[in-house]
Amino acid sequence: MKITAALIGAGVALLAAACNNPSPTAGPDRASGSQSTAITWTDGKQAYAITCTVPGGCQERALAMCNGNYTTLKSENMPMPGTVRSVQGQPSVVVRCS
């Protein structure tokens, strides 16, 4: 009986974790607090424009959409190490999957 309860508990925990992962597709995403749109960048190649409520949400979404490998093409209101930590406007990035 204990094994069954443990397996059910583990299954519920995995399901809850899966529901909290950022979406790998374009559109709104509650888990990361972001919105992603497929765009054509100035060089004519596909990229993703991501806006988020907090800077970490943009990075989480880029990682999910690009399976961990991306290049940042544009970044706005994203604090960097050694910079002021207060966000001056809505954070956003444009990324291309590598």
BELWO-V902927 format. One line per field, one symbol per residue. phi: phi as a letter, one per 40 degrees, with the letter a starting at -180 (. if undefined). psi: psi as a letter, one per 30 degrees, with the letter a starting at -180 (. if undefined). Layout:
phi = ???
psi = ???
This chain:
phi = .cccccccccccccccccccccccbchcacdbgbbbbcbbcdcgbcabcbbacbdccccdcccccbfgbabccaabfbcbdgbcccccaccaabbbcc
psi = eeeeeeeeeeeeeeeeeefgkkkgllaljeefhlkkkklklfgglklkkkllfkefeeeeeeeefghfjlkkekkkhjklkglkfkkfakkllklkk.
